[in-house]
Amino acid sequence: MRRFHRRQLLENINILREAGNALNGQSGEKKINLCADIQEFIAAVLSFLDSVAGDDSLLTDGFVQLYRMLLKVSRDEISSQQLVVQIDEMKGYVESKAETDKLEMAFLCYKASMSDCLESVYLAAKEDAGCDAYFIPIPYFDRTPEGTIGQMHCEAEGCYSDRILLTDWKTYRIQERHPDVIFIMNPYDEYNYITTVHPDFYASRLKDQTELLVYIPYYTHEESIDPIVGCLPGVLWADKVMVQSEKVREQYISSMIREGKGITPETAGKKIEALGSPKTDKVITHKAEDYEIPKAWQRLLTPDGAKKKRVVLYNLSVSCALAHSMEEKQQRYLDKLRHVLGFFRTRNDVILWFRPHPLLGETFASVQPKMYEEYQNIIREYQEWGGGIYDDSPQLNRAVAWADACYGDSSSVNLLFQLVGKPVLLQRVEDAGKEFAVRKTRQQVKEQMELLIGDRERYHYFIYGEASADGQKGEFALADFVEYMDVIREYGPVQSARYRACYANADATAGQKIYEYVKNLK
């Protein structure tokens, strides 16, 4: 019997005891009717036990005996006090002898490309004989330009790792099953203006459908986080929030205290736990050879059966796209995209792995429909060229494993590259078309790298800003970054070690540690 059902049963037994005491002093038809009512209640309890108690015959037999005793009470063959004694014995059995079944945990994921934030926790639960783990892809909706609900999507079969056994959201009835633990990775509820998960899966609704609601961010944070994170619904409604480091935990707590009404330091401190990010588990342990690649990509990546050229991941984020696509800036972002793709057409020594954010197209369609059409044209032209990879799959970690470096927008993808010691160059959107000249010599790049590594103010970051057109900002032009990548990559192991040291459990054990912690919560 599950813990939740055991608690429900004890509540029913307490009601029975009150009813049994109410029989004391009753007589005649009133007593007979009350006994009949109690029998009807016991019949409902037996029906409940049939669905939740398994093969516990002692428990079932005990309630059957209570049912029969009520007939004798109604005939004055035994006293109501004898009935109460039997009820107390049943309560004692449930409290001290009735064994509970496995824990039940439900993992709710709406984007397969973000599932790595839950995957290693789920796998740990799946391997535990004492737990029934259900991984449930849930539906989400696009938002229209007017902010209303648009098309529904549900990424399920074929989108996730073969190690994940998927459960249909329509057949797993959360409210009825009331899992012991629910894990969520979407913190926004109705406050996401690009997409929204199905309202049945808002944190505010799930809160009452489980014993423990656990939120794990689908992204990794930079060391300075957005101060609003502590006020997102997923954080406020969750019983526990798992974050990547103690420094990030402190900022969550500060955010909750500052923005949340009536939240005390003690309340916030108990909610937020720094046990690491499960996203780090997969990126650290998985190598390029662990992933299959389409045949069309093999002629680019491994034309002779082995990797011959450097691979650069071009990463676009929703937040940066929006920041450079509103009002008078509307063309700036797409201009940058066209110029970058054009640059890599001129580099025969590098393979571009173009992987925009999975929701970027939906974002343009929602807030800038005219830009969406132009964006789609750019994508189509790139695919028709055929000299680079276009990746719209959910397999982010495959791209991280295959790429030698990352270029593009600021996003949590960059932080995964740091974990494995691969360099990242942030693009400067405002300088579209002016960024491609090689400006440094090999020696100058080495000197620049020594300065970066020695700059303690930069702390652990292995991210470099793209040089501005006037040369006043940033460390490297894109052409420098590509031309001298071998020099830049020499510093990867040192920077990666510095960065991993800032995480909790950045040794591929974060998911296991989170599972063990949650499992042992009472």
C-alpha positions as CSV (number, residue, x, y, z in Angstrom):
1,M,0.0,0.0,0.0
2,R,1.3,3.4,-0.9
3,R,2.0,6.0,1.8
4,F,-0.8,8.3,0.5
5,H,-3.3,5.5,0.5
6,R,-2.2,4.4,4.0
7,R,-2.8,7.9,5.3
8,Q,-6.3,7.9,3.6
9,L,-7.1,4.6,5.2
10,L,-6.1,5.8,8.7
11,E,-8.3,8.8,8.2
12,N,-11.2,6.5,7.4
13,I,-10.5,4.4,10.4
14,N,-10.6,7.5,12.6
15,I,-14.0,8.3,11.1
16,L,-15.1,4.8,11.9
17,R,-14.0,5.1,15.5
18,E,-16.0,8.3,15.9
19,A,-19.1,6.6,14.4
20,G,-18.6,3.6,16.7
21,N,-18.5,5.9,19.7
22,A,-21.6,7.6,18.4
23,L,-23.5,4.2,18.8
24,N,-23.0,4.3,22.5
25,G,-26.3,5.0,24.1
26,Q,-28.3,4.6,20.9
27,S,-31.2,2.3,20.7
28,G,-34.1,1.1,18.5
29,E,-34.5,2.2,14.9
30,K,-32.0,5.0,15.3
31,K,-29.3,2.6,16.3
32,I,-30.2,0.2,13.4
33,N,-30.0,3.0,10.8
34,L,-26.7,4.2,12.2
35,C,-25.3,0.7,12.0
36,A,-26.5,0.4,8.4
37,D,-24.8,3.8,7.5
38,I,-21.5,2.5,9.1
39,Q,-21.8,-0.7,7.1
40,E,-22.2,1.3,3.9
41,F,-19.1,3.3,4.8
42,I,-17.1,0.1,5.4
43,A,-18.3,-1.2,2.0
44,A,-16.7,1.9,0.4
45,V,-13.5,1.3,2.4
46,L,-13.4,-2.3,1.2
47,S,-13.8,-1.1,-2.4
48,F,-10.9,1.3,-1.8
49,L,-8.8,-1.5,-0.3
50,D,-9.5,-3.7,-3.4
51,S,-7.7,-1.1,-5.6
52,V,-4.8,-0.2,-3.3
53,A,-4.1,-2.9,-0.7
54,G,-2.8,-5.6,-3.0
55,D,-3.1,-9.1,-1.4
56,D,-3.2,-8.0,2.3
57,S,-5.9,-10.5,3.3
58,L,-5.6,-9.7,7.0
59,L,-6.5,-6.1,6.3
60,T,-9.5,-7.0,4.2
61,D,-10.7,-9.7,6.6
62,G,-10.5,-7.2,9.4
63,F,-12.9,-4.8,7.8
64,V,-15.2,-7.7,6.8
65,Q,-15.3,-8.7,10.4
66,L,-16.2,-5.1,11.4
67,Y,-19.0,-5.2,8.8
68,R,-20.4,-8.4,10.4
69,M,-20.0,-7.1,13.9
70,L,-22.3,-4.2,13.1
71,L,-25.2,-6.5,12.5
72,K,-24.7,-8.0,16.0
73,V,-24.5,-4.4,17.4
74,S,-27.8,-3.5,15.8
75,R,-29.4,-6.6,17.4
76,D,-27.8,-5.8,20.8
77,E,-25.8,-9.1,20.6
78,I,-22.6,-7.3,21.3
79,S,-21.8,-3.8,22.7
80,S,-20.7,-0.8,20.6
81,Q,-17.6,-0.7,22.8
82,Q,-16.5,-4.1,21.4
83,L,-16.8,-2.7,17.9
84,V,-14.6,0.3,18.9
85,V,-12.0,-2.1,20.4
86,Q,-11.9,-4.0,17.0
87,I,-11.5,-0.7,15.2
88,D,-8.6,0.3,17.4
89,E,-6.9,-3.1,16.6
90,M,-7.4,-2.4,12.9
91,K,-5.7,1.0,13.4
92,G,-2.8,-0.5,15.2
93,Y,-2.3,-3.0,12.4
94,V,-2.3,-0.3,9.7
95,E,0.1,1.9,11.8
96,S,2.6,-0.7,12.8
97,K,2.2,-3.9,10.7
98,A,0.8,-3.0,7.3
99,E,3.7,-2.7,4.9
100,T,3.8,0.0,2.3
101,D,4.4,-0.7,-1.4
102,K,7.0,1.0,-3.6
103,L,7.4,4.7,-3.9
104,E,5.7,6.1,-7.0
105,M,7.4,8.9,-8.9
106,A,6.2,10.8,-11.9
107,F,8.5,12.8,-14.1
108,L,6.8,15.4,-16.3
109,C,8.6,16.7,-19.3
110,Y,7.2,18.8,-22.1
111,K,10.3,19.3,-24.4
112,A,12.4,16.2,-25.3
113,S,15.4,18.5,-25.9
114,M,15.3,19.6,-22.3
115,S,14.7,16.1,-20.8
116,D,18.4,15.9,-19.6
117,C,17.4,17.9,-16.5
118,L,15.3,14.9,-15.4
119,E,16.8,11.9,-17.1
120,S,19.5,10.8,-14.7
121,V,17.1,11.2,-11.7
122,Y,14.5,9.1,-13.6
123,L,17.1,6.4,-14.4
124,A,18.2,6.2,-10.8
125,A,14.6,5.8,-9.8
126,K,14.0,3.2,-12.5
127,E,16.9,1.1,-11.3
128,D,15.6,1.0,-7.7
129,A,13.5,-2.0,-7.0
130,G,11.7,0.0,-4.3
131,C,10.4,2.6,-6.7
132,D,7.9,2.7,-9.6
133,A,9.1,5.5,-11.9
134,Y,6.9,7.0,-14.7
135,F,8.3,9.3,-17.3
136,I,5.4,11.2,-18.8
137,P,5.8,13.5,-21.9
138,I,3.1,16.2,-21.3
139,P,1.4,18.4,-24.0
140,Y,2.1,22.0,-24.5
141,F,0.5,24.8,-26.6
142,D,1.9,27.6,-28.8
143,R,0.7,31.1,-27.9
144,T,-0.8,33.1,-30.8
145,P,0.4,36.7,-31.4
146,E,-2.7,37.7,-29.4
147,G,-1.6,35.6,-26.4
148,T,-4.3,33.0,-26.8
149,I,-3.8,29.2,-26.8
150,G,-2.7,27.9,-30.2
151,Q,-1.7,24.5,-31.6
152,M,-1.1,21.7,-29.1
153,H,2.1,19.6,-29.3
154,C,3.1,16.4,-27.5
155,E,6.6,15.1,-28.0
156,A,6.6,11.4,-27.3
157,E,7.7,8.2,-29.1
158,G,10.9,8.6,-31.0
159,C,11.9,11.9,-29.3
160,Y,13.5,10.5,-26.2
161,S,16.4,8.3,-25.3
162,D,15.9,4.5,-25.6
163,R,16.7,4.3,-21.9
164,I,13.5,6.1,-21.0
165,L,10.2,4.2,-20.9
166,L,7.5,6.6,-21.8
167,T,4.0,6.7,-20.2
168,D,1.0,8.2,-22.0
169,W,-0.2,11.3,-20.2
170,K,-3.8,10.5,-21.1
171,T,-3.7,7.1,-19.3
172,Y,-1.7,8.1,-16.2
173,R,-4.3,9.9,-14.1
174,I,-2.3,11.9,-11.7
175,Q,-5.2,13.0,-9.5
176,E,-6.3,9.5,-8.9
177,R,-2.9,7.9,-8.6
178,H,-1.5,10.7,-6.4
179,P,2.2,9.8,-6.9
180,D,4.5,10.1,-3.8
181,V,6.7,12.5,-5.8
182,I,6.2,14.6,-8.9
183,F,9.2,16.1,-10.7
184,I,8.7,19.1,-13.0
185,M,11.0,21.1,-15.2
186,N,8.7,23.9,-16.4
187,P,8.5,26.7,-13.8
188,Y,6.2,29.2,-15.6
189,D,2.6,27.9,-15.5
190,E,0.5,30.4,-17.3
191,Y,3.2,33.1,-17.4
192,N,5.1,31.8,-20.4
193,Y,4.1,34.0,-23.4
194,I,5.6,31.8,-26.1
195,T,4.3,28.4,-25.1
196,T,2.4,27.0,-22.2
197,V,2.2,23.5,-20.8
198,H,-1.3,22.0,-20.6
199,P,-3.0,23.7,-17.6
200,D,-3.6,20.3,-15.9
201,F,0.2,20.3,-15.4
202,Y,0.7,23.7,-13.9
203,A,2.6,23.5,-10.6
204,S,-0.3,25.3,-8.8
205,R,-2.5,22.3,-9.7
206,L,0.1,19.5,-9.1
207,K,0.8,20.8,-5.7
208,D,-2.2,19.0,-4.2
209,Q,-1.8,15.8,-6.3
210,T,1.4,14.6,-4.7
211,E,3.1,14.3,-1.4
212,L,6.2,16.0,-2.7
213,L,6.5,18.4,-5.7
214,V,10.1,18.8,-6.9
215,Y,11.2,21.4,-9.4
216,I,14.5,21.0,-11.3
217,P,15.4,23.8,-13.8
218,Y,15.7,22.8,-17.4
219,Y,18.6,25.1,-17.8
220,T,21.9,25.7,-15.9
221,H,22.4,29.1,-14.4
222,E,25.3,31.5,-14.8
223,E,26.7,32.4,-11.5
224,S,24.7,35.6,-11.4
225,I,21.0,34.7,-11.9
226,D,18.0,36.7,-12.8
227,P,16.6,38.0,-9.5
228,I,13.0,37.0,-10.6
229,V,13.7,33.3,-10.5
230,G,12.5,33.0,-6.9
231,C,9.0,34.2,-7.9
232,L,8.3,31.8,-10.7
233,P,5.3,29.5,-9.9
234,G,7.4,26.3,-10.2
235,V,9.6,27.6,-7.4
236,L,6.9,29.0,-5.2
237,W,4.6,25.9,-5.4
238,A,7.3,23.2,-5.2
239,D,8.1,21.6,-1.9
240,K,11.8,21.2,-3.0
241,V,13.9,23.0,-5.7
242,M,17.1,21.5,-6.8
243,V,19.9,23.9,-8.0
244,Q,23.4,23.4,-9.3
245,S,25.5,25.1,-6.6
246,E,25.5,26.7,-3.2
247,K,26.1,30.1,-4.7
248,V,23.0,29.7,-6.9
249,R,21.1,28.4,-3.9
250,E,21.9,31.6,-1.9
251,Q,20.6,33.7,-4.8
252,Y,17.4,31.7,-5.1
253,I,16.8,32.2,-1.4
254,S,17.5,36.0,-1.6
255,S,15.1,36.2,-4.6
256,M,12.3,34.4,-2.8
257,I,12.7,36.6,0.3
258,R,12.8,39.8,-1.7
259,E,10.0,39.1,-4.2
260,G,7.8,36.5,-2.4
261,K,5.1,37.7,0.0
262,G,5.5,36.3,3.5
263,I,8.5,34.1,2.7
264,T,11.0,33.9,5.5
265,P,14.7,32.9,5.2
266,E,13.9,29.7,7.1
267,T,11.1,28.8,4.7
268,A,13.2,29.5,1.6
269,G,16.3,27.8,3.0
270,K,14.4,24.6,3.6
271,K,13.0,24.6,0.1
272,I,16.1,25.1,-2.0
273,E,18.8,22.4,-2.2
274,A,22.2,22.6,-3.9
275,L,22.6,19.0,-5.1
276,G,23.8,19.8,-8.6
277,S,22.2,19.8,-12.1
278,P,21.3,16.4,-13.7
279,K,22.2,18.1,-17.0
280,T,25.8,17.8,-16.1
281,D,25.6,14.0,-15.8
282,K,24.9,13.3,-19.4
283,V,27.2,15.9,-20.9
284,I,30.2,14.7,-18.8
285,T,29.7,11.0,-19.4
286,H,28.6,10.9,-23.1
287,K,31.0,11.0,-26.0
288,A,30.5,11.5,-29.7
289,E,30.7,7.8,-30.4
290,D,27.7,7.2,-28.0
291,Y,25.4,8.8,-30.5
292,E,24.2,7.7,-33.9
293,I,24.3,10.3,-36.7
294,P,22.2,10.4,-39.8
295,K,23.8,9.1,-43.0
296,A,23.5,12.5,-44.6
297,W,25.6,14.0,-41.8
298,Q,28.2,11.2,-42.0
299,R,29.6,12.4,-45.4
300,L,30.3,15.8,-43.7
301,L,31.5,14.6,-40.2
302,T,33.2,11.3,-41.0
303,P,33.7,11.1,-44.8
304,D,36.4,8.4,-44.4
305,G,35.1,6.8,-41.3
306,A,36.8,9.2,-38.9
307,K,36.3,12.8,-38.0
308,K,38.4,15.0,-40.2
309,K,37.3,18.6,-39.6
310,R,36.6,20.8,-36.6
311,V,33.0,21.2,-35.8
312,V,31.5,24.5,-34.5
313,L,28.0,24.5,-33.0
314,Y,26.0,27.6,-33.9
315,N,23.6,28.1,-31.0
316,L,20.7,30.5,-31.0
317,S,18.6,31.4,-28.0
318,V,15.0,32.7,-27.6
319,S,15.9,35.5,-25.2
320,C,18.7,36.9,-27.4
321,A,16.5,36.6,-30.5
322,L,13.7,38.6,-28.8
323,A,16.1,41.2,-27.5
324,H,17.4,42.0,-31.0
325,S,14.1,41.6,-32.9
326,M,11.8,44.2,-31.5
327,E,10.8,47.6,-32.9
328,E,13.6,49.3,-34.8
329,K,15.9,46.3,-34.3
330,Q,13.6,43.9,-36.3
331,Q,16.1,43.0,-39.0
332,R,19.2,43.0,-36.9
333,Y,19.0,39.4,-35.7
334,L,18.2,37.9,-39.0
335,D,20.9,40.0,-40.7
336,K,23.4,38.5,-38.2
337,L,22.1,35.0,-39.0
338,R,22.5,35.4,-42.7
339,H,26.1,36.8,-42.4
340,V,27.2,34.0,-40.0
341,L,25.9,31.3,-42.3
342,G,27.5,33.0,-45.2
343,F,30.9,33.1,-43.4
344,F,30.9,29.4,-42.7
345,R,30.2,28.7,-46.4
346,T,33.7,30.2,-47.0
347,R,35.4,27.9,-44.5
348,N,36.2,24.6,-46.0
349,D,38.2,23.6,-42.9
350,V,35.2,23.7,-40.5
351,I,31.8,22.0,-40.4
352,L,29.0,24.2,-39.0
353,W,26.5,22.4,-36.8
354,F,23.5,24.8,-36.8
355,R,21.1,24.2,-33.9
356,P,18.8,27.0,-33.0
357,H,16.7,26.9,-29.9
358,P,13.9,24.3,-30.3
359,L,11.3,27.1,-29.6
360,L,12.8,29.8,-31.8
361,G,10.5,29.2,-34.7
362,E,7.5,29.2,-32.4
363,T,8.7,32.4,-30.8
364,F,8.9,34.3,-34.1
365,A,5.5,33.0,-35.1
366,S,4.1,34.2,-31.9
367,V,5.6,37.7,-31.5
368,Q,6.9,38.5,-35.0
369,P,5.0,36.6,-37.7
370,K,6.7,38.5,-40.6
371,M,10.1,37.6,-39.2
372,Y,9.0,34.0,-38.9
373,E,8.5,33.7,-42.7
374,E,12.0,35.2,-43.4
375,Y,13.6,33.0,-40.7
376,Q,12.1,29.9,-42.4
377,N,13.5,31.1,-45.8
378,I,17.0,31.4,-44.2
379,I,16.7,27.9,-42.8
380,R,15.5,26.5,-46.1
381,E,18.4,28.1,-48.0
382,Y,20.9,26.7,-45.5
383,Q,19.5,23.2,-45.8
384,E,19.5,23.4,-49.6
385,W,23.2,24.4,-49.6
386,G,24.0,21.1,-47.9
387,G,27.5,22.0,-46.7
388,G,26.6,22.1,-43.0
389,I,24.4,20.3,-40.5
390,Y,20.9,21.6,-39.6
391,D,19.8,20.0,-36.3
392,D,16.2,20.4,-35.2
393,S,16.3,17.2,-33.1
394,P,15.8,17.0,-29.4
395,Q,19.3,15.6,-28.9
396,L,21.2,18.6,-27.5
397,N,23.9,16.5,-25.9
398,R,24.8,14.8,-29.2
399,A,25.6,18.3,-30.6
400,V,27.7,19.1,-27.5
401,A,29.6,15.8,-27.8
402,W,30.4,16.2,-31.5
403,A,31.3,19.9,-31.5
404,D,34.8,21.3,-30.8
405,A,33.5,24.7,-29.9
406,C,30.4,26.8,-29.6
407,Y,29.5,30.1,-31.2
408,G,26.3,32.1,-30.9
409,D,24.0,33.6,-28.2
410,S,24.3,33.6,-24.5
411,S,22.4,30.5,-23.1
412,S,22.8,27.7,-20.7
413,V,24.1,25.5,-23.6
414,N,27.3,27.5,-23.3
415,L,27.7,26.4,-19.7
416,L,27.6,22.7,-20.8
417,F,30.5,23.4,-23.1
418,Q,32.4,24.8,-20.2
419,L,31.9,21.6,-18.2
420,V,33.7,19.6,-20.9
421,G,36.4,22.2,-21.6
422,K,35.3,23.4,-25.0
423,P,35.5,27.1,-25.9
424,V,32.6,29.4,-26.5
425,L,32.4,32.7,-28.4
426,L,29.4,34.9,-27.9
427,Q,28.2,36.6,-31.0
428,R,27.8,40.4,-31.3
429,V,24.5,40.8,-33.1
430,E,24.9,44.6,-33.6
431,D,28.0,44.2,-35.8
432,A,26.4,41.9,-38.5
433,G,28.6,41.8,-41.6
434,K,31.6,43.5,-40.0
435,E,33.1,40.6,-38.0
436,F,35.0,38.3,-40.2
437,A,38.5,39.6,-40.7
438,V,41.3,37.7,-38.9
439,R,42.8,40.3,-36.6
440,K,45.3,38.5,-34.5
441,T,48.4,36.4,-35.0
442,R,48.9,33.0,-33.4
443,Q,51.2,34.6,-30.8
444,Q,48.7,37.3,-30.0
445,V,46.0,34.6,-29.4
446,K,48.3,32.8,-27.0
447,E,49.0,36.0,-25.1
448,Q,45.3,36.8,-25.0
449,M,44.5,33.4,-23.6
450,E,47.1,33.7,-20.9
451,L,45.5,37.0,-19.8
452,L,42.1,35.4,-19.8
453,I,43.2,32.4,-17.7
454,G,45.0,34.7,-15.3
455,D,42.1,37.1,-14.8
456,R,40.6,35.9,-11.5
457,E,37.7,38.4,-12.0
458,R,36.5,36.2,-14.8
459,Y,36.4,33.4,-12.3
460,H,35.9,30.1,-14.0
461,Y,34.2,31.1,-17.3
462,F,35.5,29.8,-20.5
463,I,33.4,32.2,-22.6
464,Y,34.8,34.9,-24.8
465,G,33.0,37.9,-26.2
466,E,33.2,38.5,-30.0
467,A,35.3,41.5,-30.9
468,S,33.3,44.6,-31.9
469,A,33.8,46.1,-35.4
470,D,35.7,49.0,-33.9
471,G,38.0,46.7,-31.9
472,Q,37.0,48.3,-28.6
473,K,35.1,45.3,-27.1
474,G,35.5,41.6,-26.9
475,E,38.5,39.3,-27.2
476,F,38.3,37.5,-30.6
477,A,36.7,38.0,-33.9
478,L,34.8,35.0,-35.2
479,A,37.6,34.5,-37.9
480,D,40.2,34.5,-35.1
481,F,38.2,32.0,-33.1
482,V,37.9,29.6,-36.0
483,E,41.4,30.1,-37.3
484,Y,43.2,29.6,-34.0
485,M,40.8,27.1,-32.3
486,D,43.7,24.7,-31.7
487,V,45.4,27.3,-29.5
488,I,42.3,28.2,-27.6
489,R,41.4,24.6,-26.9
490,E,44.7,24.0,-25.2
491,Y,43.3,25.8,-22.2
492,G,40.2,23.7,-22.0
493,P,41.2,21.2,-19.3
494,V,42.2,23.9,-16.8
495,Q,39.1,26.0,-17.4
496,S,36.8,23.0,-17.2
497,A,38.3,21.9,-13.9
498,R,37.8,25.4,-12.5
499,Y,34.2,25.4,-13.7
500,R,33.2,22.0,-12.4
501,A,34.5,22.9,-9.0
502,C,31.7,25.5,-8.7
503,Y,29.0,22.8,-9.1
504,A,27.7,20.4,-6.6
505,N,28.2,16.8,-7.7
506,A,29.7,17.6,-11.1
507,D,31.1,14.1,-11.3
508,A,28.1,12.6,-13.1
509,T,26.3,11.8,-9.8
510,A,23.9,14.7,-9.5
511,G,20.8,12.7,-10.6
512,Q,21.6,9.8,-8.2
513,K,22.2,12.2,-5.3
514,I,18.9,14.0,-6.0
515,Y,17.0,10.7,-6.2
516,E,18.5,9.4,-3.0
517,Y,17.7,12.7,-1.2
518,V,14.1,12.8,-2.3
519,K,13.6,9.1,-1.6
520,N,14.6,9.5,2.0
521,L,12.4,12.5,2.7
522,K,9.6,11.6,5.1
